[in-house]
Amino acid sequence: MADINSPVEIGVTTGPIRGSRKVHVAARTGSGVRVAMREIDLEGGEPSVRVYDTSGPYTDPNAAIDINAGLPQLRREWIMARGDVEEYDAREVKPEDNGQLGPDRSGGVPQFPSAVKRPLRAKAGHNVSQMHYARKGIITPEMEYVAERENLGRELLAERAEGQSWGAEIPQFVTPEFVRDEVARGRAIIPNNINHPESEPMAIGRNFLVKIN
């Protein structure tokens, strides 16, 4: 029978992107939240430009990349600090979960090493959604992260002539409180699952930047 736990060599492209560099900007709240951005160098003596960056650690020359270890758990401490989740024993990973359907359990892919970690769930009587926190008046680190990213380029846009808002209510400067209020009103979502602490916070809603995947 094939060893479903045998290691596998997986190649991944890493390194900085030419003409730019990965930077981490501290949230203006002073909470210690650091937001990933990309700084692009321009020619002709023009100042560099910062843009949204979702490349993760792979373009950070200072990051230690181990594809078998999974991505760094950016939000793990934030999640655990709220005290409303608990670990539990998940069911055993089966060969068919990884596409190993042959008579000798061949094919598919080896079990990912981090799959043995204990997943999280909400404690009894608790709700762990960002909307729940927002409606309780709680500003989470995720909301701070969103606010810092959403402010990219707003200083420049504020200098331009005003156009038609078409009913949008976008402030000149996005604060964590604005993010909380939009989520609480149901006009925006922050799609961050407690079992995916590697995911960087972002907001989807009419009063936030358009996201292109």
KOLMIMI-990828 format. One line per 4 residues: their letters; for each residue x, y, z of N, C-alpha, C. Coordinates in steps of 0.001 Angstrom, whole numbers. Atoms other than C-alpha are relative to their C-alpha. Layout:
a = X/Y/Z/X/Y/Z/X/Y/Z; ... $
//
This chain:
madi = 846/-1195/0/0/0/0/880/1242/0; -773/-1234/62/1272/3467/-817/-42/717/1343; -78/-748/-1249/2424/5564/2110/-634/1372/-199; 714/-1259/226/-89/8408/2283/656/1169/722 $
nspv = -645/-1075/-746/2151/10342/4637/1414/292/-488; -1353/-225/508/5321/10229/2522/152/1446/-441; -203/-1402/377/6840/13691/1983/22/172/-1507; 3/-281/1425/6519/15316/-1402/714/1319/-235 $
eigv = -708/-1220/350/8702/17900/-3070/-922/882/-839; 865/-936/708/6642/20909/-4136/775/1282/-232; -698/-1234/317/8160/23854/-5927/-933/1194/95; 800/-1216/-92/6946/27378/-5291/904/1186/-305 $
ttgp = -766/-1187/361/8092/30690/-6718/59/963/1177; -175/-942/-1103/9524/33003/-4082/939/1118/-425; -926/-1095/259/11485/36222/-3934/-717/1297/-311; 612/-1312/238/10881/39937/-4398/-428/181/-1445 $
irgs = 463/-339/1340/9030/41333/-7404/801/1195/-492; -875/-1032/546/11214/43452/-9641/-663/1384/43; 476/-1374/-24/10846/47185/-9147/-888/340/1179; 844/-254/-1169/9004/46852/-5860/513/-792/1189 $
rkvh = -387/728/-1204/9342/45588/-2332/-1190/-120/946; 1042/245/-1001/7131/44144/367/288/857/1230; -154/-790/-1221/6547/46465/3320/-1138/-335/952; 1036/211/-1011/4615/46139/6553/-194/1309/752 $
vaar = 319/-1298/-584/2884/49243/7861/-756/-193/1312; 667/90/-1300/1915/49629/11511/-1328/748/-44; 1311/-656/-62/-1764/50419/12077/106/1281/813; -91/-1309/-658/-2301/54023/13133/-589/10/1398 $
tgsg = 588/79/-1339/-4144/52877/16245/1045/-298/1067; -1042/334/-959/-863/51801/17841/-203/-1337/674; 325/1293/-608/-2245/48326/18556/1042/-1075/-267; -988/1013/355/696/46490/17016/-356/-773/-1255 $
vrva = 399/645/1254/-1251/45291/13959/873/544/-1129; -855/-391/1114/1072/45307/10929/-622/-486/-1302; 731/277/1236/-426/45459/7446/961/-120/-1178; -857/237/1160/1251/44014/4337/-411/882/-1169 $
mrei = 230/-817/1187/1600/46376/1372/1189/-162/-938; -1101/39/970/3746/46696/-1748/356/1417/-404; -497/-1321/372/5885/49733/-2473/687/-106/-1361; -508/59/1372/6545/50292/-6183/870/1217/-278 $
dleg = -929/-1076/343/9558/52326/-7279/-319/540/-1386; 273/-647/1276/8889/54821/-10070/1257/676/-538; -1135/-660/636/11293/56392/-12538/-253/1505/-97; 147/-1431/227/11891/60047/-13339/-63/830/1261 $
geps = 3/-760/-1236/12363/61099/-9760/-1322/37/730; 1315/26/-643/8753/60326/-8864/62/-807/1304; 3/757/-1260/8033/59154/-5300/-624/-1381/-191; 539/1354/92/7262/55472/-4761/-1492/-3/341 $
vrvy = 1444/136/-202/3646/54278/-4671/-285/-1284/765; 397/1189/-746/2121/51889/-2157/-1340/-512/-514; 1216/620/504/-513/49428/-3343/-373/-1196/871; 521/1197/-668/-2631/46583/-1978/884/-1183/-380 $
dtsg = -832/1162/309/-555/43392/-1731/-542/-1229/713; 537/1237/-576/-1952/39900/-1217/861/-1207/-356; -891/1086/425/1084/37847/-2245/475/-858/1161; -423/786/-1151/1613/36563/1285/1499/83/218 $
pytd = -1427/-55/-315/5122/35713/2506/916/-337/-1175; -838/501/1085/6311/34381/-849/830/1071/-696; -773/-1079/624/7512/37776/-2086/782/803/1035; -743/-660/-1074/9068/38737/1243/1356/-678/149 $
pnaa = -1325/629/-81/12852/38114/1115/412/-350/1424; -348/275/-1395/12941/38043/4924/-789/-1169/585; 838/1094/-497/10400/35212/5217/652/-1351/-267; -477/1373/167/11405/31571/5736/-1157/-821/-566 $
idin = 1086/708/681/9313/29551/3265/140/-1508/159; 70/1456/-98/8354/25942/4048/-1401/-398/-449; 1307/281/572/5527/24830/1775/-745/-1091/766; 639/1081/-742/4885/21748/3934/-496/431/1377 $
aglp = 425/-490/-1315/4378/23838/7066/-1237/875/-92; 1143/-884/159/1631/25984/5595/389/1448/190; -260/-1430/-124/1329/29750/5719/58/427/1465; -39/-513/-1380/2149/31765/8853/-1414/334/483 $
qlrr = 1345/-203/-548/-872/32002/11139/-138/1422/548; 75/-1423/-313/-1264/35771/11087/-996/321/1106; 1097/-377/-888/-4530/35841/13037/-180/-925/1199; 173/981/-1078/-4024/32929/15481/-80/668/1380 $
ewim = 5/-648/-1315/-3186/35138/18472/-1247/854/198; 1210/-826/-106/-6085/37479/17720/-1204/-866/348; 1135/908/-201/-8513/34564/17591/-3/-556/1423; -77/618/-1316/-7272/32913/20786/-192/1023/1119 $
argd = 91/-1034/-1041/-7101/36199/22722/-1440/361/340; 1399/-354/-269/-10870/36657/22402/-662/-966/984; 476/940/-1010/-11403/33584/24577/-1327/-661/-283; 1313/570/311/-14475/32348/22720/73/-1216/-917 $
veey = -150/1200/825/-13047/29363/20816/699/-1090/802; -668/1134/-635/-11807/25916/21771/437/-992/-1066; -451/1054/901/-9852/23126/20101/-842/-1251/228; 704/1269/-152/-11494/19780/19448/645/-1037/-906 $
dare = -572/1090/784/-10557/16386/18032/-805/-185/-1275; 661/184/1292/-11391/16246/14340/19/-1474/-379; -25/1386/458/-12137/13026/12524/1331/-287/-690; -1254/412/625/-9203/11066/11138/-31/289/-1505 $
vkpe = -101/-253/1437/-8016/12085/7684/47/-1338/-732; 66/1239/764/-8870/9359/5153/720/163/-1331; -695/-89/1291/-6942/8505/1959/-846/661/-1079; 861/-566/1042/-9948/9436/-184/-146/1518/131 $
dngq = 35/-1457/-163/-9869/12942/1304/1036/674/-890; -1099/-543/788/-6650/13451/-633/70/-588/-1405; 60/512/1364/-7746/11736/-3832/715/-1310/-225; -711/1279/134/-5973/8433/-3111/-1034/-1122/-99 $
lgpd = 1131/889/226/-8591/6189/-4674/375/-1352/-593; -421/1257/604/-6521/3371/-6197/-82/-1161/980; 63/1183/-877/-6604/-218/-4856/1067/17/1085; -1081/-77/-979/-3280/430/-3126/94/1389/628 $
rsgg = 67/-1374/-512/-4332/3960/-2149/1029/903/-677; -929/-829/761/-2106/5392/-4844/-759/1164/-634; 601/-1167/631/-2705/8604/-6730/-234/1108/1008; 296/-1118/-889/-3857/11877/-5295/1252/687/506 $
vpqf = -1125/-720/-604/-1564/13814/-3000/215/-496/1424; -253/404/-1389/138/13016/318/-761/897/971; 680/-794/-1020/-1524/14188/3502/856/1202/370; -735/-1212/-353/-560/17768/4276/352/-67/1482 $
psav = -422/137/-1406/1475/17837/7533/-872/760/991; 772/-800/-952/-600/20597/9125/-1427/-502/170; 1365/521/-109/-3784/18552/8626/-236/-685/1340; 157/688/-1281/-3105/16856/11968/-282/984/1137 $
krpl = 278/-984/-1041/-3622/20116/13874/-1466/-70/430; 1372/30/-512/-6689/20328/16071/-734/1259/-448; 762/-1167/456/-9350/22602/14552/-654/732/1166; 675/-822/-1003/-11199/25330/16414/-1501/31/-257 $
raka = 1435/-234/112/-14881/25841/17092/-400/995/1092; 484/-941/-1007/-16918/28389/19019/-366/-756/1276; 437/589/-1261/-17413/27637/22686/-1526/62/78; 1460/43/-145/-20970/26795/23717/-543/1382/369 $
ghnv = 637/-1273/-283/-23165/29882/23616/704/1209/-570; -758/-1118/564/-20641/31988/21701/-185/85/-1511; 25/-266/1439/-20703/33528/18235/1343/622/-344; -1361/-471/291/-17309/34082/16606/97/708/-1352 $
sqmh = -31/-716/1275/-18283/36042/13495/374/1462/213; -348/-1412/-77/-16983/39521/12751/-1264/863/138; 1250/-754/-148/-20605/40698/12438/-454/9/1462; 389/66/-1412/-21304/39518/15994/817/989/820 $
yark = -851/-935/-740/-18321/41448/17344/-396/1441/-324; 345/-1361/430/-19299/44502/15306/-1279/479/673; 1278/-394/-598/-22849/44513/16658/80/99/1518; -256/-154/-1430/-21464/44202/20188/829/1253/281 $
giit = -800/-1203/-170/-19463/47373/19570/1482/-260/143; -1411/379/-149/-16130/45519/19523/758/254/-1300; -885/-192/1151/-13397/46701/17156/1098/-1052/93; -973/1091/0/-11281/43657/16300/1267/392/-755 $
peme = -1211/-242/790/-7694/43549/14975/-260/-140/-1498; 349/155/1411/-9233/42352/11703/-558/1301/-569; 573/-1275/449/-11183/45616/11457/1071/1072/-116; -1114/-946/79/-8026/47618/12165/815/-257/-1266 $
yvae = -765/382/1191/-6205/45708/9409/-710/494/-1259; 803/-434/1146/-9021/46396/6952/98/1510/-177; -11/-1461/74/-9071/50111/7784/1317/518/-554; -1312/-475/457/-5339/50537/7222/168/-233/-1494 $
renl = -120/285/1435/-5482/48881/3806/-930/883/-829; 981/-789/748/-8588/50765/2749/430/1455/-166; -437/-1394/81/-6801/54082/3323/1079/231/-1051; -1021/-144/1037/-4275/53409/560/-450/1011/-1057 $
grel = 272/-969/1055/-4197/56410/-1760/-1095/996/299; 1116/-910/-283/-7003/58264/8/443/1459/97; -482/-1378/-66/-4841/61315/628/49/618/-1394; -75/-481/1377/-4275/61611/-3127/-1394/220/-581 $
laer = 1355/-114/532/-7928/61006/-3987/-728/1210/572; 676/-1123/-647/-9015/63680/-1531/309/1321/-691; -395/-1227/683/-7182/66274/-3645/-710/165/-1340; 651/-48/1307/-9173/65443/-6779/-1423/547/123 $
aegq = 1364/-537/8/-12491/66968/-7794/-989/-1099/370; 1000/975/-410/-15505/65275/-6288/-855/-425/-1188; 862/522/1047/-17548/63032/-8563/-1344/-399/587; 1309/476/-443/-20952/61373/-8275/193/-1214/912 $
swga = -175/1096/-961/-21120/59108/-5198/-987/-1137/-223; 1034/1005/254/-24256/57260/-6406/-476/-665/1291; 549/521/-1250/-25389/56863/-2821/1009/-616/943; -1021/574/-876/-22106/55534/-1422/334/994/1110 $
eipq = -339/-843/-1141/-21017/56850/1970/1442/-269/409; -1408/289/-228/-17242/56677/1754/688/1217/614; -669/-1137/-628/-15337/58897/4190/1363/247/-634; -1337/-287/526/-12093/60619/3251/1047/-866/681 $
fvtp = -937/843/-739/-10362/58543/5918/-777/-1121/669; 693/1162/-557/-11448/55018/6872/585/-335/1372; -429/352/-1353/-11274/54302/10597/-478/-1406/346; 510/1295/-446/-11639/50952/12382/-1464/78/433 $
efvr = 1397/-174/-412/-14906/52339/13785/-931/15/-1207; 806/6/1224/-16203/52961/10251/-165/-1431/-505; 66/1402/426/-15344/49355/9344/-979/-758/892; 897/685/-935/-17098/48085/12481/-1456/342/-293 $
deva = 1368/-446/236/-20200/50151/11724/-572/-578/-1292; 471/555/1272/-20437/48974/8106/-323/-1487/134; 249/1430/-214/-20167/45326/9191/-1240/-185/868; 1154/107/-897/-22696/45836/11992/-1309/277/-725 $
rgra = 1202/-337/767/-25177/47370/9539/-332/-1052/-1062; 218/1018/1019/-24814/44361/7246/335/472/-1398; -357/-535/1314/-23398/46493/4426/1374/-473/-455; -1324/514/353/-20008/44761/4471/255/-1278/782 $
iipn = -404/1222/-697/-18461/41441/5422/1518/-67/44; -1430/310/-103/-14999/40413/6608/85/-1520/24; 54/1467/97/-14716/36791/5393/1247/-688/550; -1141/658/-650/-12232/35366/7924/-490/-1132/890 $
ninh = 393/1185/-756/-12769/31814/9208/1007/-250/1120; -909/243/-1121/-11324/30903/12622/973/-1137/-281; -904/1097/338/-9775/27786/11067/905/319/-1187; -941/-465/1020/-7932/29820/8459/681/1271/504 $
pese = -651/-1177/-583/-5805/32131/10625/1073/603/-889; -998/-541/933/-3403/32578/7718/-589/1076/-908; 640/-944/919/-5949/34670/5815/128/1435/496; -130/-1413/-336/-5319/38418/5722/-1377/662/-82 $
pmai = 1332/-623/-10/-8392/40507/6635/-226/946/-1176; 444/-931/1036/-10252/42351/3886/-1511/112/103; 1445/-223/-73/-13743/43782/3561/-595/31/-1395; 762/-65/1242/-16302/43338/808/-1276/778/294 $
grnf = 1180/-825/-216/-18967/46015/591/38/1224/-896; 79/-1100/970/-20144/48985/-1488/853/1194/404; -790/-1138/-453/-18229/51487/647/1474/-334/199; -1399/411/-101/-14928/49613/337/587/-212/-1393 $
lvki = -685/182/1272/-12346/49121/-2377/-459/-1278/-694; 325/1187/787/-13107/46677/-5184/1164/-982/103; -1034/1028/-72/-11210/43388/-4775/-44/-853/-1261; -83/814/1211/-10025/41505/-7859/847/-1221/304 $
n = -721/1235/-282/-9038/37871/-7440/610/-525/-1295 $
//
